[in-house]
Amino acid sequence: MSNFLKSNDTGILIIRIAVGVLLPFHGISKLINGIGWMDKLLNEFGIPSFVGYGVFIGEIIAPICLLIGFRTLLPGLSLQSICLWQFFSY
C-alpha cells in the first residue's frame, strides 16, 4: 500500500480524475448559455469568432477523454492551450 501512495501514477490519476470531473461543467455551462460573450474577446486579439466553438472540444470532450484515459496527450495539450489562453487574455 505504501508503494501505491508513493507512485507517480497515483498523482497523475488524481489529477486526471479532478480535471475530468470538474472541467466539463464549464463546457456544459457554455453549451447552455452560448459563447456570444466570447466574440468581443476573440476579435480584440484578431481571432475569428468561429474559433470560440473549439472551447466545446477543449472543455467537454477533452476532459472526458482524459478521464477515461483515451489518447491523453492530445486532450492534455488542448486543456493546456485553453488554460494558457485564459491566463494571458485577462
Residue, then its C-alpha position, 0 to 999 in steps of 0.5 A: m500500500s505504501n508503494f501505491l501512495k508513493s507512485n507517480d501514477t497515483g498523482i497523475l490519476i488524481i489529477r486526471i480524475a479532478v480535471g475530468v470531473l470538474l472541467p466539463f461543467h464549464g463546457i456544459s455551462k457554455l453549451i447552455n448559455g452560448i459563447g456570444w460573450m466570447d466574440k468581443l474577446l476573440n476579435e480584440f486579439g484578431i481571432p475569428s469568432f468561429v474559433g470560440y466553438g473549439v472551447f466545446i472540444g477543449e472543455i467537454i470532450a477533452p476532459i472526458c477523454l482524459l478521464i477515461g484515459f483515451r489518447t491523453l496527450l492530445p486532450g492534455l495539450s488542448l486543456q493546456s492551450i485553453c488554460l494558457w489562453q485564459f491566463f494571458s487574455y485577462 
